[in-house]
Amino acid sequence: MLTQGWPWGVPDLDIRQLIDSVARSEDRVVKALCDMLKVKAVGPENGGAGEGERGEFLLDLAKGMGFDSVELYESGDPRVPSGRRPNIVVRVRGTSDRNVWVVTHMDIVPEGDLDAWNSPPYEPRVENGRVYARGAEDNGQDLIASLFGLEALVRAGVRPEANVGLAFVSDEEYGNTHGIDVLINKGIFREGDLIVVPDHGYPDGSKIAVVEKSVAWVRVVVIGKQTHASTPDNGVNAFETAARYLAACMDRLREKFSASDDLFDPPGSTFVPSRCEANGKNINTVPGRQEFACDFRVLPEYPLDDVLAEMRKIATKVEEASGAKIEVSFIDRAPSAGRTSPDSEVVRRLSKAISEVGGFTPDAIGIGGATCASPFRRIGLDAAAWSMIPGTGHDANEYIEISGLMFDAKVYAVLFAGDNVSRPQPATP
């Protein structure tokens, strides 16, 4: 679907005027965010109706903002009432053939324990410079900020330097099947595109994530032989064997996969035992089965299969010594998608925009968690994850700072404008 764009002129506009024009739209930006957050957009995995109603709201909003086009791409999903999951692509043509994208998501996680909320999660509350609501940070802030950052250029009559695309996707919280993957498969993104994914951030906006560790969740099941605790030699204690295996395993993994990379904090791979299942209610029984799980965040240079292979080698040795059987398997895994160079064009452009708005230069970093930059890096596109957020996503009483919302909108406006707005030179003393 097409919209009628604003008439393009050659305005006498400099970067400070552009930033000021974004600032003057604060009331409209906050209202749009609050109106959107009233619309529940929980996925069917948690019994929600999906993003359909929120997609309709955003289509109506975007069509009235003067962009070159607003397009809807749907993915069939019989689990939601409409049978379809929406993905919205907003475009404004630039003066070069490059494409710059900001990709945000419409879906949210459930509200959780309502008693933990100080106000209803779908009745946005504005208080002390904050907006409280489920989805305010994840990912409402930057969806709305990117939309109004682009509108600032349109209203000022400034053609972006590069073609700008905003993608509002479904299904980010549960795997991207009905969202980013749909747009990739339809060829929406192309070689050389620059992708900003505000799926990660810091309260001061000082860091851009350019690489992620591989993530592996591993299950270990130890099978022994149950017996009475007064006659332990008649059985094989799965609990004790699991403890010995776990200690040996953690020591060996930390020794073998010990490389360090200062882009990350912490700089090395992390191997964390994180869950232990109950093995029985009574105390006077030697348990015949013990299960536990681990969370590993592994530097990209180490294949996850190598980590699992090492765990199985250790399991063989412990089995021989104990008489127990040890099963080791992945619960889930997400290999690192590779790196976006800190010197890449998307990082340079984004860093410049952040510096011009905030007066500071962000650092490029690596992180341990996965973001939506990964699907793009896997197909060879440079993607950077950044935003100025307080880190309350998924929390009860999730909130954003309005100052962060407006900072991000200003950064997007400057990023999109590129060299098509002037930078006044300081007066000569």
Secondary structure, DSSP 8 states (H G I E B T S, - for coil): -B-----------BHHHHHHHHHTTHHHHHHHHHHHHTS--B-GGGT---SHHHHHHHHHHHHTTT-SEEEEEEEE-TTSTTSEEEEEEEEE--SSS-EEEEEEE--B-----GGG-SS-TTS-EEETTEEESTTIIIIIHHHHHHHHHHHHHHHHT---SSEEEEEEES-TTTTSTTTHHHHHHTT-S-TT-EEEE-SS-BTT--EEEEEE-EEEEEEEEEE-B-EETT-GGGSB-HHHHHHHHHHHHHHHHHHHT--B-TTBSSSB-EEEEEEE----S-SSEE-SEEEEEEEEEE-TTS-HHHHHHHHHHHHHHHHHHH--EEEEEEEEEE-------TTSHHHHHHHHHHHHHHSS--EEEEESS--TTHHHHHTT-EEEE--B--S-TTSTT-EEEHHHHHHHHHHHHHHHHGGGSB-------
